[in-house]
Amino acid sequence: MSKLKLAMGDLTETFFEDARILGVVAPVSDYLLCWHLNNALRFDFRNNPDITIPLRKKNLDTTFYFRVAEYQEPYNALAHYLYNNQFTGEYLLPEFKKLDYIWLMKGDQVSDLYLNNLLEIVNDISCVRMVIPILPESIRNKGNLIF
């Protein structure tokens, strides 16, 4: 009997092909951050239980669940995903422990102008301490973001 093995390298490369990623430091709950983002950007972020990320820690024999909020822009294919980077002391992306949230944009091209405007608006939100662009190449655990 032969075993089939999923080529994660090809999967992650395809998943992040057109993606833009931001790291957000905002020491507030995800629903409060979504409320602020929705008001400032006229978005409609909502938690999506269908794309919650389960991460199993073998050494702890425990599974951690990282919630993801989603917003699909009308009239184009651009989707926004806001991942919780922390759950009960564990991190979705351990290389970015200082970040509270990871914001992934994919599905359509995101221009530098659009991204800069977004960064400016989000930085002005009172509960946001910092928002920074992240290069996909700098993420060691890319597979944790794939749903």
C-alpha distance (Angstrom), angle and dihedral (degrees) to the residues before:
residue distance angle dihedral
M1 . . .
S2 3.79 . .
K3 3.78 124.5 .
L4 3.77 123.6 -135.6
K5 3.77 116.7 -141.5
L6 3.79 124.6 -158.5
A7 3.80 112.6 -129.0
M8 3.81 100.4 -132.6
G9 3.81 92.4 -175.6
D10 3.80 92.1 62.6
L11 3.79 92.1 42.8
T12 3.80 95.0 51.1
E13 3.81 92.3 44.1
T14 3.81 90.6 54.1
F15 3.81 93.5 43.1
F16 3.82 93.4 53.0
E17 3.82 96.0 37.8
D18 3.82 97.0 111.1
A19 3.82 98.4 14.1
R20 3.79 129.2 130.0
I21 3.79 116.6 -164.1
L22 3.79 132.6 -160.6
G23 3.78 130.4 -172.1
V24 3.80 116.3 -142.9
V25 3.78 128.9 -161.2
A26 3.81 107.3 -161.1
P27 3.80 116.8 142.0
V28 3.81 93.9 -151.5
S29 3.79 134.7 97.4
D30 3.79 118.3 -81.2
Y31 3.79 94.0 -112.8
L32 3.82 91.3 52.6
L33 3.81 92.2 48.8
C34 3.81 89.6 48.5
W35 3.80 89.8 50.5
H36 3.82 90.9 53.1
L37 3.82 92.6 45.2
N38 3.79 91.7 47.7
N39 3.81 91.5 51.7
A40 3.80 96.3 43.9
L41 3.81 97.6 42.5
R42 3.82 101.2 26.7
F43 3.80 88.0 -120.4
D44 3.79 127.3 142.9
F45 3.81 105.2 -137.4
R46 3.80 111.9 178.3
N47 3.79 131.3 175.6
N48 3.79 109.4 -104.8
P49 3.82 112.0 -155.1
D50 3.81 89.9 -169.4
I51 3.80 91.5 69.7
T52 3.80 100.5 41.3
I53 3.81 107.5 141.6
P54 3.82 114.2 -127.3
L55 3.80 112.4 -157.2
R56 3.78 117.7 -171.9
K57 3.79 118.2 -152.4
K58 3.80 106.1 -156.5
N59 3.79 95.1 -165.6
L60 3.82 90.4 55.5
D61 3.82 95.3 35.2
T62 3.79 87.2 -135.2
T63 3.78 136.3 120.1
F64 3.79 120.1 -138.2
Y65 3.80 121.2 -158.2
F66 3.80 120.0 -146.4
R67 3.79 114.7 -163.3
V68 3.79 122.0 -136.2
A69 3.79 126.9 -156.5
E70 3.80 117.3 -154.6
Y71 3.78 137.0 -159.0
Q72 3.81 124.6 -179.6
E73 3.79 114.0 -159.3
P74 3.81 113.3 -128.9
Y75 3.80 118.2 -118.5
N76 3.82 95.5 19.3
A77 3.81 140.2 54.3
L78 3.81 97.7 -109.4
A79 3.80 113.0 125.3
H80 3.81 125.6 -172.6
Y81 3.81 121.3 -150.5
L82 3.80 121.7 -170.7
Y83 3.82 111.1 -163.4
N84 3.79 124.2 -164.4
N85 3.79 104.2 -127.1
Q86 3.83 94.0 -163.0
F87 3.77 134.5 54.7
T88 3.81 121.7 168.7
G89 3.79 93.9 -30.4
E90 3.81 96.9 -43.1
Y91 3.79 126.0 107.0
L92 3.77 131.6 -138.2
L93 3.82 88.5 -151.8
P94 3.82 106.1 25.0
E95 3.81 91.2 -173.2
F96 3.83 87.7 66.2
K97 3.82 100.9 47.3
K98 3.80 92.5 147.3
L99 3.82 91.9 60.8
D100 3.79 119.3 87.3
Y101 3.81 95.9 -166.7
I102 3.80 139.2 22.0
W103 3.81 115.4 -148.3
L104 3.80 115.0 -157.9
M105 3.80 122.4 -170.9
K106 3.78 118.1 -169.8
G107 3.77 144.4 144.4
D108 3.80 97.5 69.0
Q109 3.78 137.9 33.9
V110 3.81 115.0 -76.9
S111 3.78 110.9 -153.0
D112 3.79 122.4 -143.0
L113 3.81 89.1 -117.6
Y114 3.83 91.8 54.0
L115 3.81 90.9 47.2
N116 3.81 93.6 48.0
N117 3.83 91.5 49.5
L118 3.79 89.5 49.0
L119 3.82 91.8 49.6
E120 3.80 91.1 49.8
I121 3.81 94.2 50.1
V122 3.81 94.7 44.2
N123 3.82 92.4 47.6
D124 3.83 88.3 57.3
I125 3.83 92.8 57.9
S126 3.80 108.5 108.0
C127 3.83 97.3 -132.1
V128 3.81 94.3 47.6
R129 3.78 113.1 92.8
M130 3.80 96.5 -179.5
V131 3.78 142.2 -10.7
I132 3.80 121.6 -166.3
P133 3.80 136.2 175.9
I134 3.80 115.4 -112.1
L135 3.79 123.5 -156.4
P136 3.83 111.9 -133.5
E137 3.82 88.6 -133.0
S138 3.82 89.9 63.3
I139 3.82 92.8 59.8
R140 3.81 111.9 94.4
N141 3.82 95.8 -175.6
K142 3.82 99.5 47.2
G143 3.78 91.0 146.4
N144 3.82 89.5 69.0
L145 3.81 90.1 66.6
I146 3.81 95.5 53.1
F147 3.79 114.7 100.1
